[in-house]
Amino acid sequence: DDDDDDDGDDGGGTGVCPTFELPAGTVCLMYSECGQCNDGTDNDFDGLIDCDDPNCVGDPACPEAENCADGLDNDGNGLADCADRACQGNAACPERGNCNDGIDNDVDGPIDCADSDCFGTTVCPESLYCSDGLDNDNDGLVDCADPNCSGDPACPERGHCADGIDNDANGLADCADPVCFGAACPELCGDGFDNDLDSLPDCLDPDCVGDPACPELGNCVDAIDNDGDGLVDCRDPNCNCDAACPEASNCGDGFDNDCDGAVDCADADCTGNPLCPERGNCADGIDNDLDGAIDCADSECWEDAACACGRPTASP
């Protein structure tokens, strides 16, 4: 039989698709996903069924909370999947991987970089979170203890004077930085500063006794036993040859202070020194007492064993 009706349909389904009206007033084509987003059918034959089809965006049958990994803004609020707060707590939206969206994705309280799940991620460097009490970059160093926070206003040098970090990025770390000087800092014995603020810098500070930076030599007039050997200044052989220890001032110490090979009274520099009378130095070739008579020619030496043969004799 011929199809002689006038509805435009030849029976093969190739005519114009009829339309129907949704309760909300939305008009959809018969072969459209629209309005049929929970029937399990690919109504528009585009290979996408129900809520997986962008045509279902905004359909009440497709809430975002139930479709958090489909790449669609299912509820039509401009936020897709894990970026939508409706997906908080959804297994498809862990905190890690969503560490800069401002959402507590796993609903455990901490958000983004404050959540330990985000520690060590590239979006959570320590340098951006230097006062949160967390080890954001997962390197074992928290906040100002992490060199990555050097220079951060939250990390001044004062208050962090023993962490080995130049916190204020001025080139001076810890007690080498003047802002740390005081009770918190022992004397650093070669930095040129009075670190402990006792008015005695470096080797002048008794705290530096025995420090390798403070040998006796070079510190021979500071009245300190710098090398801790019990001998102070020019009394210490280490000060021999130091310009601060001339022989003339040290004529009874048993040292060749000026390193000229002559010790004490045997050194012409000690001539006239009260510690060097002629008597007792009668064979040194020096006029020790500066009286014009040398050695055995000086009456002070006549009784000296060194002058037994040079003693004057009385006239007969």
C-alpha positions as CSV (number, residue, x, y, z in Angstrom):
1,D,0.0,0.0,0.0
2,D,1.1,3.6,-0.7
3,D,1.6,5.9,2.2
4,D,-0.7,8.7,1.0
5,D,-0.9,10.7,4.2
6,D,0.4,14.3,4.2
7,D,2.6,14.2,7.3
8,G,5.8,14.3,5.4
9,D,7.0,10.9,6.7
10,D,7.6,8.2,4.1
11,G,7.7,5.6,6.8
12,G,11.5,5.4,6.8
13,G,12.0,7.8,9.6
14,T,13.7,10.4,7.4
15,G,11.2,13.2,7.9
16,V,11.5,16.2,10.3
17,C,11.9,15.1,13.9
18,P,8.9,16.0,16.0
19,T,9.5,18.0,19.1
20,F,8.1,17.7,22.6
21,E,8.0,20.1,25.5
22,L,9.7,19.6,28.9
23,P,7.9,20.6,32.0
24,A,10.4,23.5,32.5
25,G,9.4,24.8,29.1
26,T,12.6,23.6,27.3
27,V,11.9,22.4,23.8
28,C,14.1,19.5,22.5
29,L,14.3,17.5,19.4
30,M,13.1,14.0,19.5
31,Y,16.6,12.7,18.8
32,S,18.3,14.9,21.3
33,E,19.9,14.0,24.6
34,C,18.2,17.0,26.0
35,G,15.6,16.1,28.6
36,Q,16.6,12.4,28.5
37,C,19.8,12.5,30.5
38,N,19.1,9.5,32.7
39,D,17.7,6.9,30.3
40,G,20.9,5.1,29.6
41,T,20.5,5.8,25.9
42,D,22.6,7.7,23.4
43,N,19.6,9.6,22.2
44,D,21.4,11.9,19.7
45,F,23.7,9.2,18.4
46,D,26.9,11.1,19.2
47,G,28.5,8.3,21.1
48,L,27.9,10.0,24.5
49,I,25.3,8.8,26.8
50,D,23.3,10.8,29.4
51,C,25.5,12.9,31.6
52,D,28.6,12.2,29.6
53,D,27.0,14.3,26.8
54,P,27.7,18.0,27.0
55,N,24.1,18.4,25.8
56,C,23.1,17.4,29.3
57,V,24.9,20.2,31.0
58,G,22.6,21.9,33.4
59,D,20.1,19.0,33.4
60,P,18.9,18.2,36.9
61,A,19.6,14.6,36.2
62,C,23.3,15.4,36.0
63,P,24.6,17.1,39.2
64,E,28.2,17.9,39.4
65,A,28.7,15.9,42.5
66,E,28.0,12.7,40.7
67,N,30.1,13.5,37.6
68,C,33.4,14.8,38.9
69,A,35.8,13.4,36.4
70,D,34.0,13.8,33.0
71,G,35.5,17.2,32.1
72,L,32.0,18.8,32.0
73,D,30.5,21.6,33.9
74,N,27.5,19.4,34.6
75,D,25.5,21.9,36.7
76,G,26.3,24.8,34.4
77,N,27.8,27.0,37.1
78,G,31.0,27.7,35.2
79,L,33.1,25.2,37.2
80,A,33.9,21.7,36.0
81,D,34.7,18.6,38.0
82,C,37.1,19.2,41.0
83,A,37.0,22.9,40.5
84,D,33.4,22.8,41.6
85,R,32.9,22.7,45.4
86,A,30.1,20.2,44.7
87,C,32.8,17.7,44.1
88,Q,34.4,18.1,47.6
89,G,34.9,14.7,49.1
90,N,34.5,12.9,45.8
91,A,37.2,10.2,45.4
92,A,37.9,11.6,41.9
93,C,39.1,14.8,43.6
94,P,41.9,14.2,46.0
95,E,43.8,17.2,47.4
96,R,47.0,16.2,45.7
97,G,46.7,17.2,42.1
98,N,44.3,20.1,43.1
99,C,46.6,22.0,45.3
100,N,45.9,25.5,44.1
101,D,42.2,25.6,43.6
102,G,41.3,27.0,47.0
103,I,39.1,24.0,47.8
104,D,39.4,21.5,50.6
105,N,39.0,18.7,48.0
106,D,39.4,15.8,50.4
107,V,37.3,17.5,53.2
108,D,40.0,17.0,55.9
109,G,40.2,20.6,56.9
110,P,43.5,21.9,55.4
111,I,43.2,23.4,52.0
112,D,45.7,23.2,49.2
113,C,49.4,23.7,50.3
114,A,48.3,23.6,53.9
115,D,47.3,20.0,53.4
116,S,50.1,17.4,53.8
117,D,48.9,15.7,50.7
118,C,50.2,18.6,48.7
119,F,53.7,18.7,50.3
120,G,56.4,18.4,47.8
121,T,54.3,19.4,44.8
122,T,55.7,22.1,42.5
123,V,52.8,24.5,43.3
124,C,53.7,24.4,47.0
125,P,57.3,25.6,47.4
126,E,58.5,26.5,50.9
127,S,59.5,30.0,49.7
128,L,55.8,30.9,49.4
129,Y,54.8,29.5,52.8
130,C,57.5,30.6,55.3
131,S,55.3,31.0,58.4
132,D,52.7,28.2,58.2
133,G,54.6,25.7,60.4
134,L,54.6,23.2,57.6
135,D,57.4,21.5,55.6
136,N,55.7,22.4,52.3
137,D,58.4,21.2,50.0
138,N,59.0,18.0,52.0
139,D,62.7,18.5,52.4
140,G,62.7,18.1,56.2
141,L,63.1,21.8,56.8
142,V,60.2,23.9,58.1
143,D,59.6,27.6,57.3
144,C,62.6,29.7,58.3
145,A,64.8,26.7,58.8
146,D,64.6,26.1,55.1
147,P,67.1,28.1,53.0
148,N,64.4,28.6,50.5
149,C,62.9,31.1,52.9
150,S,66.0,33.2,53.0
151,G,65.0,36.8,52.5
152,D,61.4,36.3,53.4
153,P,60.0,39.0,55.7
154,A,58.7,36.2,58.0
155,C,62.3,35.1,58.6
156,P,64.5,37.9,60.0
157,E,68.0,37.0,61.2
158,R,67.2,38.0,64.8
159,G,65.4,35.1,66.4
160,H,67.0,32.6,64.0
161,C,70.6,33.0,65.0
162,A,71.7,29.4,65.1
163,D,70.1,27.9,62.1
164,G,73.1,28.2,59.7
165,I,71.0,30.3,57.3
166,D,71.5,33.9,56.1
167,N,67.8,34.5,56.9
168,D,67.8,38.2,55.9
169,A,69.9,37.6,52.8
170,N,72.5,40.2,53.7
171,G,75.5,37.9,53.3
172,L,75.9,37.3,57.0
173,A,74.5,34.3,58.7
174,D,73.6,33.8,62.3
175,C,76.1,35.2,64.8
176,A,78.2,36.8,62.0
177,D,75.3,39.1,61.5
178,P,75.3,42.2,63.8
179,V,71.6,41.9,64.4
180,C,72.3,38.6,66.3
181,F,75.0,40.1,68.6
182,G,74.4,39.6,72.2
183,A,73.8,36.8,74.7
184,A,72.6,34.4,71.9
185,C,75.9,34.6,70.2
186,P,79.3,33.4,71.5
187,E,82.4,35.3,70.4
188,L,83.4,34.3,66.8
189,C,87.1,34.7,67.0
190,G,88.1,35.8,63.6
191,D,85.2,37.8,62.1
192,G,86.2,41.3,63.3
193,F,83.0,41.7,65.5
194,D,82.3,41.8,69.2
195,N,79.7,39.0,68.8
196,D,78.9,38.7,72.5
197,L,78.8,42.4,73.1
198,D,81.3,42.4,76.0
199,S,83.4,45.1,74.3
200,L,86.2,42.6,73.6
201,P,86.2,41.6,69.9
202,D,87.8,38.4,68.6
203,C,91.2,37.5,70.2
204,L,90.9,40.3,72.8
205,D,88.1,38.3,74.3
206,P,89.2,35.6,76.9
207,D,86.5,33.5,75.4
208,C,88.8,33.0,72.4
209,V,91.6,31.5,74.4
210,G,92.7,28.3,72.6
211,D,90.8,29.2,69.4
212,P,92.9,28.4,66.3
213,A,92.1,31.9,65.1
214,C,93.9,33.4,68.0
215,P,97.5,32.1,68.2
216,E,99.8,33.8,70.7
217,L,102.0,35.1,67.9
218,G,100.4,38.3,66.6
219,N,98.6,38.8,69.9
220,C,101.6,39.4,72.2
221,V,100.5,42.5,74.1
222,D,96.9,41.7,75.0
223,A,97.6,40.2,78.4
224,I,95.8,37.0,77.3
225,D,97.1,33.5,77.2
226,N,95.7,33.1,73.7
227,D,96.9,29.6,73.0
228,G,96.1,28.4,76.4
229,D,99.6,27.0,77.2
230,G,99.9,28.9,80.5
231,L,102.3,31.5,79.1
232,V,101.1,35.0,78.3
233,D,102.3,37.4,75.6
234,C,106.1,37.8,75.5
235,R,106.6,35.1,78.1
236,D,105.4,32.7,75.5
237,P,108.2,31.4,73.1
238,N,105.6,31.7,70.4
239,C,106.0,35.4,70.6
240,N,109.7,35.2,69.9
241,C,110.5,37.4,66.9
242,D,107.3,39.4,67.3
243,A,108.0,43.1,67.1
244,A,105.9,43.5,70.2
245,C,108.5,41.6,72.3
246,P,111.9,43.4,71.9
247,E,114.8,41.9,73.8
248,A,115.4,45.1,75.7
249,S,112.1,44.7,77.5
250,N,112.5,41.0,78.2
251,C,116.0,40.6,79.4
252,G,115.4,37.9,82.0
253,D,113.0,35.5,80.3
254,G,115.5,33.1,78.9
255,F,114.3,33.7,75.3
256,D,115.9,35.2,72.3
257,N,113.0,37.5,71.9
258,D,114.3,39.4,68.8
259,C,115.7,36.3,67.2
260,D,119.2,37.7,66.7
261,G,120.9,34.6,68.3
262,A,121.7,36.3,71.6
263,V,119.6,35.6,74.6
264,D,118.8,38.1,77.4
265,C,122.0,39.7,78.8
266,A,124.1,38.2,76.0
267,D,122.2,40.5,73.7
268,A,123.6,44.0,73.4
269,D,120.0,45.3,73.5
270,C,120.0,44.5,77.2
271,T,123.0,46.6,77.9
272,G,122.2,48.8,81.0
273,N,119.2,46.7,82.0
274,P,119.1,46.2,85.7
275,L,118.6,42.5,85.1
276,C,122.0,42.4,83.4
277,P,124.8,43.6,85.8
278,E,128.4,43.1,84.7
279,R,128.9,40.5,87.5
280,G,127.6,37.2,86.2
281,N,128.1,38.3,82.6
282,C,131.9,38.6,82.6
283,A,132.7,36.8,79.3
284,D,130.1,38.1,76.9
285,G,132.1,41.0,75.5
286,I,129.5,43.5,76.5
287,D,129.7,46.4,78.9
288,N,126.5,45.3,80.6
289,D,126.4,48.0,83.2
290,L,127.5,50.8,80.9
291,D,130.4,51.9,83.1
292,G,133.0,51.8,80.4
293,A,134.6,48.6,81.5
294,I,133.9,45.4,79.8
295,D,133.9,41.9,81.4
296,C,137.1,41.3,83.4
297,A,138.2,44.9,83.0
298,D,135.2,45.8,85.2
299,S,135.9,45.5,88.9
300,E,132.6,43.8,89.3
301,C,134.1,40.8,87.5
302,W,137.3,40.5,89.5
303,E,135.9,37.9,91.7
304,D,134.2,36.1,88.9
305,A,135.7,32.7,87.9
306,A,135.8,33.8,84.3
307,C,138.3,36.4,85.3
308,A,140.7,34.5,87.5
309,C,143.7,35.3,85.3
310,G,142.8,38.8,84.5
311,R,142.5,40.1,88.1
312,P,145.0,43.1,88.8
313,T,147.8,42.4,91.3
314,A,149.1,44.7,94.0
315,S,152.6,46.4,93.5
316,P,155.4,44.9,95.6
